[in-house]
Amino acid sequence: MAIDPGKNIGYVVGGGLKNNLNVRLTVPAHEVQEGSFVVIEAGNDNFYGLITDLQLGSTDPRFADEQSENRLPAHLSSLLHGQTLFTNLEVMPMLMLDRGPDPGSPEYPAWRAQNPDDETRAKPVKTIPAHHAIARAAHAGDVAQIFGDPQKKGNFVVGSTREQNHPVVLNLEKFVQRSSGIFGATGTGKSFLTRIILSGLIHHDLASLLVFDMHNEYGYDDTSSDTNLKVAGLRTKFPLKVKVVGLGAGATIRGKSADFNLQLAESDILPEDVLMLSRELNLRETTAATLDALVHHFGEKHWFHEFKQLKNGAMIENDDGKKVPAPDSVAFWANQNGMNAMAAEALHTKMNRIFNLPYISQNPPGQPLQDIIRYLEQGKHIILSFGDFERDLDYLLVTNLLTRKIRKSWEEKTNDFRGGKNSQAPRPLVIVVEEAHKLLNREMSAQTTFSTIAREMRKYYVTLLIIDQRPSQIYDEVMSQLGTRISGWLGDEDDISSVLSGLAGRDALRGMLSRLQPKEEVLMLGWGVPMPIPLRSRRYDQKFWDELLGKADVTTRSTDDLIKSLGFDA
């Protein structure tokens, strides 16, 4: 049973800034629950907080121990319980707001002059309310006051409060300014929540998106494994804004052809791309020296192709009849360049897994890498689907190489803008990374471009959105850079600690996060929201699309309407 919005639920009886506030409950305990958004009114100030605990108490332990309802008439037992038994709430105050004097009072004009409407903002709590200050359930106006007006551009409704269903918005403009993360155990709906967030970003057009779609979930329509119902793809709903790129020539996704295909040139691959695959290829410590020698001998653009052409174990007989390495062999090159022949041959053998990849060729058709960057600069959104290439090796190689190119491009454009060569700043870019722990764990983070983006690329208008079920495996330094975090249920203590790392009140939030419903409930906290809040996320269904795009969304509009939306006459 949910409590009525704005209803008084109790009064302050103790507590402090460090230990939270104690509120004596004046309504039945079952009407409130952990994570409820409450407001404490104290004079001209409103204190906004979350219920983090409910505790039973009594004026004397005997009244709690004895079951008086078994030996007294019901009305007497009820009176006794009302006088001797009670429930206290523990409320964690997060923000306070100066409401000012009553608008009809003489003091109001002076206060309003000092506090214009556009400057009235909630601020961190630096004091506490007095004893017996009234606590009440938040109403829709309180939620909008703190989180923002759902009707304001850039405010995107992520879900609603769990008790009264008040809409809770995420400020997308702030969201894209820093890297962020979506977490949750397997089966908690991370992919659906990610689709919702990505749909909001595309619709509000605040940044370009590059989605590394490892499992081919986001581009075209899919079928839910839980309900067997159709799940709309982003390409389906935003055909004018979203481009699906398939990895490899002729790649298809869900039986559909991609808008274009990505094939990598051998000249695009650098030694650091190979070193990043040390675990996958089981490379030795001597690999870096061998790669440096290859680049020095063949050049940065040609080393990969030339090394691929060398033969492993090729021998010829010399004039003395002895077998020696052939001139086109790996061993011959190693001997000529002062490298260990066995180490070079071992590296060549291990790199056959890369040499034989069908999406890498010497002269791929077109310029798909440049096309991807050009589309992102123009405000389009790219979903790179990996098709049948779902191995970790493919994911690590392609994502790191492409992101390295993008990083260089955005850095150059930002420097041109700040140096006066370009009058317009680069378009903000959000890179969406699934299975983030494979790229951002402690061992890999120093070798990939992604950790650099998380730490430094915000000033170059590039941020990450990482999606993962094991946040504890992501390097601590990367987790500390995440601004907004949205997490579903997590069962592992290390994962919970990782999501809450660096946040105030994490001990109180820990229990809240561990007790979320496995489906649809999430805890949203960090840079993009003024205060942590548990909420019931929106459902990714037709109602969502009707609310976002209108009843006649783009998939049902006529060709003439689509042409007009592009600025042309039909």
Stockholm file with secondary structure:
# STOCKHOLM 1.0

chainA/1-570         MAIDPGKNIGYVVGGGLKNNLNVRLTVPAHEVQEGSFVVIEAGNDNFYGLITDLQLGSTDPRFADEQSENRLPAHLSSLLHGQTLFTNLEVMPMLMLDRGPDPGSPEYPAWRAQNPDDETRAKPVKTIPAHHAIARAAHAGDVAQIFGDPQKKGNFVVGSTREQNHPVVLNLEKFVQRSSGIFGATGTGKSFLTRIILSGLIHHDLASLLVFDMHNEYGYDDTSSDTNLKVAGLRTKFPLKVKVVGLGAGATIRGKSADFNLQLAESDILPEDVLMLSRELNLRETTAATLDALVHHFGEKHWFHEFKQLKNGAMIENDDGKKVPAPDSVAFWANQNGMNAMAAEALHTKMNRIFNLPYISQNPPGQPLQDIIRYLEQGKHIILSFGDFERDLDYLLVTNLLTRKIRKSWEEKTNDFRGGKNSQAPRPLVIVVEEAHKLLNREMSAQTTFSTIAREMRKYYVTLLIIDQRPSQIYDEVMSQLGTRISGWLGDEDDISSVLSGLAGRDALRGMLSRLQPKEEVLMLGWGVPMPIPLRSRRYDQKFWDELLGKADVTTRSTDDLIKSLGFDA
#=GR chainA/1-570 SS CCCCTTCEEEEEEEEETTTEEEEEECSCGGGCCTTCEEEEEETTEEEEEEEEEEEEEESSHHHHHSCGGGTSCHHHHHHHHHHHEEEEEEEEEEEEEECCSCTTSTTHHHHHHHSCGGGCCCEECCSCCCTTCEEEECCHHHHHHHHCCTTSTTEEEEEECTTTCCEEEEEHHHHTTSCEEEECCTTSCHHHHHHHHHHHHHHHTCSEEEEEETTSCSSSCEECTTTCCEECCHHHHCTTTEEEEEESTTCEETTEECSEEECEEGGGCCHHHHHTTHHHHTCCTTHHHHHHHHHHHHCTTTHHHHHHHSBSSCEEECTTSCEEECTTBHHHHHHHTTCCHHHHHHHHHHHHHHHTCTTEESSCSSCHHHHHHHHHHTTCEEEEECTTCCSHHHHHHHHHHHHHHHHHHHHHHHHHHHTTSCSSCCCCEEEEEESTHHHHSHHHHTTSHHHHHHHHGGGGTEEEEEEESCGGGSCHHHHTTCCEEEECCCCCHHHHHHHHTTCTTHHHHHHHHHTSCTTTEEEEEETTSSSCEEEEECCCSHHHHHHHHCSSCGGGSCHHHHHHHTTCCC
#=GC SS_cons         CCCCTTCEEEEEEEEETTTEEEEEECSCGGGCCTTCEEEEEETTEEEEEEEEEEEEEESSHHHHHSCGGGTSCHHHHHHHHHHHEEEEEEEEEEEEEECCSCTTSTTHHHHHHHSCGGGCCCEECCSCCCTTCEEEECCHHHHHHHHCCTTSTTEEEEEECTTTCCEEEEEHHHHTTSCEEEECCTTSCHHHHHHHHHHHHHHHTCSEEEEEETTSCSSSCEECTTTCCEECCHHHHCTTTEEEEEESTTCEETTEECSEEECEEGGGCCHHHHHTTHHHHTCCTTHHHHHHHHHHHHCTTTHHHHHHHSBSSCEEECTTSCEEECTTBHHHHHHHTTCCHHHHHHHHHHHHHHHTCTTEESSCSSCHHHHHHHHHHTTCEEEEECTTCCSHHHHHHHHHHHHHHHHHHHHHHHHHHHTTSCSSCCCCEEEEEESTHHHHSHHHHTTSHHHHHHHHGGGGTEEEEEEESCGGGSCHHHHTTCCEEEECCCCCHHHHHHHHTTCTTHHHHHHHHHTSCTTTEEEEEETTSSSCEEEEECCCSHHHHHHHHCSSCGGGSCHHHHHHHTTCCC
//
